[in-house]
Amino acid sequence: MISLRNRFKKSLWREWTFKTELQYSYYQIISVFQVLIKLGLKKMYGINTNQELEIFNKNLMSKVKVSNADYYQIIRSKKLSCQYSHIQYNHLSGQNYIGLDCDYDVFELLEEKNVNPNLVVKNHDNNKAHLFFRLSSFVGTTPNAKIKPQKALRLLTHSLNNYLETDKAFNGVQAKNPLYKGFDIFSFSNDSYDFDELFECIPDEQIFVNKPEVSTQDDKEIIHVGNGERNVYLFDTVRFQSYKVKHKHKDFNSFYDEIERIYNDLNAMLSEPMDFKECQHSIKSIATWTWFKFEGDGKNRGVLDLAVNGHNLSLQDKQVIGATYSNQLQRETTQNALQATFNELVSQCIKPTQKAVSLSSGKSLKTVKRYWSKLEK
């Protein structure tokens, strides 16, 4: 693991091209930075920081939301975005970056944690900063995009927040603008990140999704979730509800209407609700899959109806068929019970490991392992 001291040495070597090896301590290096800050010089330290800034600029939309200290958002062209202190750094349709808000000394964070952000955008007068991790692949966050990458991205973002102790209330809509001259810019990596690379940096006990913050305004509950995770939050929450209400309906149309109502009611509670048209795809997907494929709450008694359809069968044949069906039903019941437990753990923001599912369901760990590959994750 490269220490912060060595990373700063590397930074200073590249920026100032000293002819001899640096012998400064960490505190001496920080003192040099503080002198430069007082001199009001433009600072761009790190591993090919300019290259990382070029990538950041290239990834921006042609028109982005920007703001200054008052956080009043306006739309400006990419060319003019460098004039504003805060910027919409991800696309409306998905994410190229995971952005985090460090409300304490960012140098302390980087010294203690084994992470290398692509960009660190720090205040001039203190060491609070925003961190940017560049993703290897663009992750769509609309209802039309694949849901599994969205789930992984949400889990990774929350887990990084847990591990780095950054601000969980940061919604990711706008962040400190690395193109703005009023900040100190650092870079500690020019390599993009796969999900697995970042997950490897995080201890297992820190890998979980936090419950969304809920506030009250005019006697109405407001749910605060990150801008890039609204779709996956709505999808998972409503999907779990759909499993519980399916057995109450006799036909698909009435079931669809209830799922639509649940989805729209929950969406209306978000601090930044999604557009009505965006919701329709997820509503249809949840209702269709649950109605035609999920059997967790169904009743299977008498489904073979052998008293009528098997009137030409002998008693022994009926017993064999019945036993075969019972064994199949038992397997399905076990799988459904494990699936329900898995879903419940996820809904409670608990990491659904095999051990956790075993303890919560009362099934043996051996049974859980046998059915694990069949569970929908």
C-alpha positions, -999 to 999 in steps of 0.1 A, spaced: 0 0 0 14 34 -10 14 58 19 0 93 15 35 106 21 49 87 -9 19 97 -30 26 134 -22 63 129 -29 54 115 -63 30 145 -69 56 170 -60 83 153 -81 61 155 -112 49 190 -106 82 207 -96 108 182 -111 132 183 -83 166 170 -93 172 152 -61 151 127 -41 126 144 -18 134 141 19 104 160 32 82 145 58 44 144 54 40 175 76 67 194 57 49 187 25 16 199 39 34 230 50 46 236 15 10 233 3 -1 258 29 25 283 17 13 279 -19 -22 284 -8 -13 317 9 5 328 -22 -27 323 -41 -11 301 -68 -31 278 -90 -26 242 -77 -29 211 -98 -10 183 -81 -11 146 -86 -6 119 -111 -13 135 -145 -40 157 -131 -45 176 -164 -52 143 -182 -78 134 -156 -94 169 -159 -96 164 -197 -114 131 -192 -138 148 -167 -145 176 -192 -150 151 -220 -175 131 -199 -197 161 -192 -230 166 -211 -230 194 -237 -252 214 -213 -250 210 -175 -265 224 -144 -241 246 -125 -242 269 -95 -221 291 -72 -221 296 -35 -259 302 -34 -265 268 -50 -290 284 -73 -289 260 -103 -288 273 -139 -280 255 -171 -249 265 -190 -228 250 -219 -199 228 -211 -175 255 -224 -188 280 -197 -191 255 -169 -156 262 -156 -169 296 -144 -190 280 -117 -180 264 -84 -204 235 -85 -214 213 -114 -236 184 -125 -209 158 -131 -230 129 -142 -255 125 -171 -292 126 -166 -294 90 -179 -266 75 -158 -232 78 -141 -195 79 -151 -185 89 -116 -191 80 -80 -189 113 -61 -184 115 -23 -184 145 1 -157 145 27 -166 168 56 -134 163 75 -96 164 67 -93 147 33 -55 142 39 -64 123 70 -88 101 51 -63 93 23 -37 85 49 -59 60 68 -78 44 39 -64 25 10 -82 44 -18 -70 64 -48 -96 88 -61 -92 100 -97 -99 135 -86 -100 153 -52 -114 188 -52 -105 206 -20 -114 240 -5 -87 267 -3 -93 275 33 -97 240 48 -92 204 39 -128 195 32 -132 181 -3 -152 161 -29 -139 129 -42 -145 114 -77 -140 78 -86 -142 73 -124 -160 41 -135 -148 19 -163 -182 16 -178 -211 41 -180 -239 28 -157 -274 37 -169 -298 47 -141 -331 51 -160 -359 25 -158 -349 13 -193 -314 5 -182 -303 -29 -168 -313 -31 -132 -284 -53 -119 -256 -27 -126 -278 -1 -109 -281 -23 -78 -243 -29 -77 -236 8 -81 -260 17 -53 -244 -8 -30 -209 3 -39 -217 40 -34 -232 33 1 -204 10 10 -177 36 1 -196 61 22 -197 37 51 -160 29 48 -147 64 42 -172 80 67 -182 105 41 -215 124 41 -243 100 35 -267 129 29 -248 140 -2 -273 134 -31 -248 134 -60 -267 160 -81 -239 185 -80 -203 186 -66 -174 209 -64 -163 217 -99 -127 205 -106 -126 228 -137 -132 258 -114 -100 278 -105 -112 284 -69 -103 249 -57 -72 229 -51 -71 199 -74 -54 165 -67 -53 132 -86 -42 99 -73 -51 76 -102 -55 79 -139 -71 44 -141 -108 39 -142 -124 15 -117 -144 -17 -121 -169 -24 -93 -148 -53 -80 -117 -32 -77 -134 -7 -53 -153 -35 -34 -119 -51 -27 -109 -19 -8 -139 -21 16 -142 -44 46 -171 -69 44 -188 -54 75 -190 -20 57 -207 -34 26 -244 -26 30 -271 -1 18 -281 25 43 -317 33 49 -327 65 32 -330 96 53 -366 107 59 -377 142 68 -411 159 73 -424 189 55 -459 202 58 -469 170 76 -456 150 46 -428 125 47 -399 132 23 -376 104 13 -340 114 4 -322 91 -19 -292 98 -42 -301 111 -76 -286 82 -94 -303 56 -73 -339 67 -74 -349 41 -100 -333 11 -82 -347 23 -49 -383 25 -63 -379 -8 -82 -367 -29 -53 -391 -14 -27 -421 -18 -49 -410 -53 -60 -409 -65 -24 -444 -50 -19 -457 -68 -50 -448 -101 -35 -470 -94 -5 -501 -82 -23 -503 -106 -53 -524 -132 -35 -551 -105 -29 -559 -103 -66 -578 -125 -90 -567 -110 -122 -537 -92 -137 -554 -59 -144 -564 -53 -107 -529 -64 -96 -513 -40 -121 -535 -11 -109 -523 -17 -73 -487 -19 -83 -491 14 -102 -506 30 -72 -479 18 -48 -452 29 -72 -466 64 -79 -473 70 -42 -437 61 -32 -423 82 -61 -443 112 -49 -425 109 -15 -391 113 -30 -373 146 -26 -367 145 -64 -395 124 -79 -390 107 -113 -411 117 -143 -444 99 -147 -433 85 -181 -401 71 -166 -421 52 -140 -442 32 -165 -415 9 -176 -407 -2 -141 -443 -6 -131 -450 -29 -161 -418 -49 -155 -426 -55 -118 -463 -63 -123 -457 -86 -152 -428 -106 -136 -445 -109 -102 -479 -120 -116 -466 -146 -140 -435 -159 -123 -435 -153 -86 -453 -180 -67 -443 -173 -31 -478 -164 -19 -498 -187 -41 -519 -216 -29 -512 -250 -45 -537 -272 -27 -556 -294 -51 -537 -281 -81 -534 -317 -96 -571 -323 -92 -566 -361 -95 -601 -368 -82 -614 -356 -116 -585 -356 -141 -570 -389 -128 -602 -410 -127 -585 -437 -149 -555 -440 -126 -550 -466 -100 -547 -456 -63 -510 -466 -65 -504 -444 -95 -521 -415 -78 -500 -419 -48 -468 -419 -69 -479 -388 -87 -489 -372 -55 -456 -380 -38 -436 -367 -67 -456 -335 -67 -453 -331 -30 -415 -334 -32 -414 -308 -60 -437 -286 -40 -415 -289 -9 -385 -278 -30 -404 -249 -43 -416 -240 -9 -381 -240 5 -368 -219 -23 -396 -194 -19 -390 -192 18 -353 -186 12 -361 -160 -15 -385 -142 9 -358 -142 36 -333 -129 11 -356 -101 0 -365 -92 36 -328 -88 45 -322 -66 14 -353 -44 23 -338 -40 58 -304 -29 43 -287 -60 57 -261 -78 35 -278 -110 25 -250 -135 30 -256 -172 30 -251 -173 68 -275 -144 73 -302 -161 52 -296 -194 71 -300 -177 105 -331 -156 95 -349 -184 77 -342 -212 102 -329 -234 74 -295 -251 76 -265 -235 59 -262 -266 38 -298 -261 25 -291 -224 18 -260 -233 -2 -279 -259 -22 -305 -233 -33 -282 -203 -34 -277 -203 -72 -315 -204 -78 -323 -173 -58 -330 -140 -76 -304 -115 -64 
